Each structure stands twice: as C-alpha cells, then as structure tokens.
Amino acid sequence: MSTPTPPIESLTLRKKLPCSPEQAFRAWTDPEQFQQWFVAMPGMTVKAQMDVRLGGKYRISCARAGEPTKFVGGEFLVVDPPRRLEYTWIWEKEAMPEWKDRSVVKLAFNAIEGGKTELVLTHDHISNPEDRADHREGWTKILDSMAEALARK
C-alpha cells in the first residue's frame, strides 16, 4: 500500500507597481537593483548573483546581524522579458535543513492603466503549510519593499 502524496501548496500575491513592466522586470533581474529592495526584514542585507537566461542559475544570500546567513538559489525556467519570469526556489540545507521542496516561483508583469504594472507572483510546490505561511509573509514584505523602491525612482 502506498503512502498518499501530501497536497501541493501554492500561494499567489498581486502587487501594483508604479512603473512599466519593462522597469519592473529590470528591477527583478538586475542584481544591483534587486539587492536594494529584496528585503523581507529590517536590517537584512541581500546579495544576488544572477545569470538571467533559460537554464541560467541564481543565488541569493540574506544576512542579518547576529544570525547565520541564509542562501536560496535555483535555475531560470522561463525568461520572457518583460512579461514572465519563472525559476526554481531551493533553500540550501545549511540555511534551512528542514526544507524539502523544489518549489517554483512564477512572475507575471502585466501592463495596467497609467503606465503601471500589476505583478502577479505565484510560488508553487510548498508542501508544508507553515513554510507556505512564512513565504506568504516574506513575499508580501518583499513586494511592498519593491513598490516603495520603484516609487522613489
């Protein structure tokens, strides 16, 4: 008798950004810009390495004083500027030993009225409900930070 497969969880968030899809896509894919706003907690320092092309790799480090640095990385599955970006999201075991999922982040940069963008972020394949809730909270803060950074430009 086989063990049932746990349900595959996903989350979807939407955020209106005060810029064009081209500017939003560039802010997500240019490491220099990305590092300025990809912050889930106050006092966090982010470093990003990105090879933004189909099959290219990325690695993000997130550091806070007094805490171990966490690393997440993966591979770009879809790169369709300025409309879509998809990549795997895999926490390195040293950062999150309990992380078991090979999840996927999907981004859609949709043009909306007034030269603005609706960003739709879907994070698929998070099997643990607590991890899903943590990622929802983190992504919400990150998208708010992105919108604030783009409004200052």
C-alpha beads as a LAMMPS data file, in Angstrom:
LAMMPS data file: protein, C-alpha beads

153 atoms
152 bonds

1 atom types
1 bond types

-500.0 500.0 xlo xhi
-500.0 500.0 ylo yhi
-500.0 500.0 zlo zhi

Masses

1 110.0

Atoms # bond

1 1 1 0.000 0.000 0.000
2 1 1 1.448 3.365 -0.984
3 1 1 1.574 6.456 1.196
4 1 1 -0.631 9.266 -0.103
5 1 1 1.233 12.221 -1.587
6 1 1 0.878 15.364 0.540
7 1 1 -1.074 18.177 -1.085
8 1 1 0.996 20.566 -3.157
9 1 1 0.519 24.036 -1.771
10 1 1 0.887 27.247 -3.673
11 1 1 0.385 30.894 -2.934
12 1 1 -0.397 33.817 -5.210
13 1 1 0.129 37.506 -4.469
14 1 1 -0.662 40.568 -6.570
15 1 1 1.005 43.959 -6.289
16 1 1 0.519 47.154 -8.278
17 1 1 3.836 48.776 -9.109
18 1 1 4.317 52.446 -10.058
19 1 1 6.295 51.731 -13.231
20 1 1 6.165 49.984 -16.590
21 1 1 6.536 46.204 -16.931
22 1 1 9.968 46.819 -18.505
23 1 1 11.150 48.737 -15.427
24 1 1 9.675 46.156 -13.038
25 1 1 11.245 43.252 -14.935
26 1 1 14.631 45.009 -14.902
27 1 1 14.316 45.710 -11.160
28 1 1 13.800 41.964 -10.598
29 1 1 16.570 40.773 -12.920
30 1 1 19.339 43.346 -12.415
31 1 1 21.291 42.264 -9.294
32 1 1 22.251 45.834 -8.384
33 1 1 18.621 46.987 -8.336
34 1 1 17.336 43.704 -6.856
35 1 1 19.667 43.933 -3.846
36 1 1 18.249 47.355 -2.951
37 1 1 14.667 46.204 -2.361
38 1 1 14.602 42.380 -1.935
39 1 1 14.290 42.690 1.830
40 1 1 11.882 40.675 3.996
41 1 1 13.050 42.067 7.371
42 1 1 14.556 45.327 8.640
43 1 1 18.330 45.190 8.859
44 1 1 18.637 42.480 6.219
45 1 1 21.444 42.667 3.673
46 1 1 20.922 40.875 0.377
47 1 1 23.500 39.885 -2.233
48 1 1 22.438 38.371 -5.534
49 1 1 24.215 36.624 -8.370
50 1 1 22.084 36.077 -11.474
51 1 1 22.594 34.602 -14.909
52 1 1 19.179 35.585 -16.268
53 1 1 18.671 33.265 -19.237
54 1 1 16.898 29.971 -19.802
55 1 1 18.839 27.439 -17.724
56 1 1 20.879 30.160 -16.024
57 1 1 21.463 29.993 -12.290
58 1 1 20.970 32.446 -9.461
59 1 1 21.971 32.555 -5.791
60 1 1 20.734 34.990 -3.148
61 1 1 22.245 35.466 0.297
62 1 1 20.212 37.050 3.086
63 1 1 22.122 38.224 6.159
64 1 1 21.149 39.913 9.420
65 1 1 23.459 40.848 12.276
66 1 1 23.724 38.069 14.820
67 1 1 22.090 35.450 12.590
68 1 1 23.536 32.900 10.174
69 1 1 23.403 33.898 6.504
70 1 1 20.716 32.049 4.536
71 1 1 21.136 31.107 0.883
72 1 1 18.490 30.314 -1.706
73 1 1 19.115 29.538 -5.343
74 1 1 17.905 27.790 -8.408
75 1 1 17.587 27.815 -12.157
76 1 1 15.658 30.045 -14.545
77 1 1 12.929 28.039 -16.288
78 1 1 11.257 30.868 -18.253
79 1 1 12.780 34.224 -19.191
80 1 1 10.367 36.253 -21.330
81 1 1 11.167 39.970 -20.880
82 1 1 9.281 41.977 -19.825
83 1 1 6.299 39.670 -19.308
84 1 1 7.281 36.494 -17.467
85 1 1 9.960 35.004 -15.280
86 1 1 9.982 31.553 -13.662
87 1 1 12.659 29.875 -11.586
88 1 1 13.159 27.113 -9.084
89 1 1 13.443 28.169 -5.441
90 1 1 15.597 25.878 -3.324
91 1 1 16.883 26.781 0.154
92 1 1 20.372 25.465 0.785
93 1 1 20.349 22.830 3.522
94 1 1 22.690 24.803 5.783
95 1 1 20.191 27.675 5.746
96 1 1 17.015 25.656 6.204
97 1 1 17.746 21.981 6.916
98 1 1 14.048 21.104 7.073
99 1 1 13.300 22.497 3.565
100 1 1 12.380 19.552 1.337
101 1 1 10.647 21.173 -1.610
102 1 1 11.878 22.060 -5.075
103 1 1 9.448 24.910 -5.380
104 1 1 8.896 27.224 -8.339
105 1 1 8.397 30.991 -8.362
106 1 1 6.388 32.378 -11.296
107 1 1 6.190 36.096 -12.008
108 1 1 3.878 37.840 -14.464
109 1 1 4.486 41.537 -15.177
110 1 1 1.138 42.785 -16.540
111 1 1 0.735 46.274 -18.002
112 1 1 -2.156 48.174 -16.444
113 1 1 -3.672 51.603 -16.875
114 1 1 -1.494 54.650 -16.323
115 1 1 1.782 53.030 -17.444
116 1 1 1.871 50.886 -14.307
117 1 1 2.348 47.163 -13.679
118 1 1 0.424 44.511 -11.839
119 1 1 2.944 41.950 -10.639
120 1 1 1.458 38.503 -10.035
121 1 1 3.731 36.238 -8.002
122 1 1 2.867 32.548 -7.654
123 1 1 5.029 30.275 -5.528
124 1 1 4.176 26.626 -6.237
125 1 1 5.056 23.324 -4.565
126 1 1 5.379 24.340 -0.913
127 1 1 4.116 21.212 0.824
128 1 1 4.452 22.396 4.446
129 1 1 1.648 24.817 5.494
130 1 1 3.978 26.616 7.935
131 1 1 6.548 27.181 5.178
132 1 1 3.758 28.448 2.945
133 1 1 2.621 30.955 5.601
134 1 1 6.231 32.084 6.194
135 1 1 6.793 32.572 2.465
136 1 1 3.492 34.467 2.074
137 1 1 4.624 36.864 4.806
138 1 1 8.117 37.214 3.315
139 1 1 6.895 37.735 -0.254
140 1 1 4.350 40.327 0.934
141 1 1 7.087 42.362 2.626
142 1 1 9.395 41.988 -0.373
143 1 1 6.738 43.160 -2.841
144 1 1 5.906 46.131 -0.597
145 1 1 9.614 46.993 -0.489
146 1 1 9.855 46.704 -4.268
147 1 1 6.874 49.047 -4.790
148 1 1 8.374 51.595 -2.375
149 1 1 11.777 51.465 -4.106
150 1 1 10.247 51.894 -7.565
151 1 1 8.110 54.830 -6.350
152 1 1 11.307 56.657 -5.294
153 1 1 12.808 56.454 -8.816

Bonds

1 1 1 2
2 1 2 3
3 1 3 4
4 1 4 5
5 1 5 6
6 1 6 7
7 1 7 8
8 1 8 9
9 1 9 10
10 1 10 11
11 1 11 12
12 1 12 13
13 1 13 14
14 1 14 15
15 1 15 16
16 1 16 17
17 1 17 18
18 1 18 19
19 1 19 20
20 1 20 21
21 1 21 22
22 1 22 23
23 1 23 24
24 1 24 25
25 1 25 26
26 1 26 27
27 1 27 28
28 1 28 29
29 1 29 30
30 1 30 31
31 1 31 32
32 1 32 33
33 1 33 34
34 1 34 35
35 1 35 36
36 1 36 37
37 1 37 38
38 1 38 39
39 1 39 40
40 1 40 41
41 1 41 42
42 1 42 43
43 1 43 44
44 1 44 45
45 1 45 46
46 1 46 47
47 1 47 48
48 1 48 49
49 1 49 50
50 1 50 51
51 1 51 52
52 1 52 53
53 1 53 54
54 1 54 55
55 1 55 56
56 1 56 57
57 1 57 58
58 1 58 59
59 1 59 60
60 1 60 61
61 1 61 62
62 1 62 63
63 1 63 64
64 1 64 65
65 1 65 66
66 1 66 67
67 1 67 68
68 1 68 69
69 1 69 70
70 1 70 71
71 1 71 72
72 1 72 73
73 1 73 74
74 1 74 75
75 1 75 76
76 1 76 77
77 1 77 78
78 1 78 79
79 1 79 80
80 1 80 81
81 1 81 82
82 1 82 83
83 1 83 84
84 1 84 85
85 1 85 86
86 1 86 87
87 1 87 88
88 1 88 89
89 1 89 90
90 1 90 91
91 1 91 92
92 1 92 93
93 1 93 94
94 1 94 95
95 1 95 96
96 1 96 97
97 1 97 98
98 1 98 99
99 1 99 100
100 1 100 101
101 1 101 102
102 1 102 103
103 1 103 104
104 1 104 105
105 1 105 106
106 1 106 107
107 1 107 108
108 1 108 109
109 1 109 110
110 1 110 111
111 1 111 112
112 1 112 113
113 1 113 114
114 1 114 115
115 1 115 116
116 1 116 117
117 1 117 118
118 1 118 119
119 1 119 120
120 1 120 121
121 1 121 122
122 1 122 123
123 1 123 124
124 1 124 125
125 1 125 126
126 1 126 127
127 1 127 128
128 1 128 129
129 1 129 130
130 1 130 131
131 1 131 132
132 1 132 133
133 1 133 134
134 1 134 135
135 1 135 136
136 1 136 137
137 1 137 138
138 1 138 139
139 1 139 140
140 1 140 141
141 1 141 142
142 1 142 143
143 1 143 144
144 1 144 145
145 1 145 146
146 1 146 147
147 1 147 148
148 1 148 149
149 1 149 150
150 1 150 151
151 1 151 152
152 1 152 153
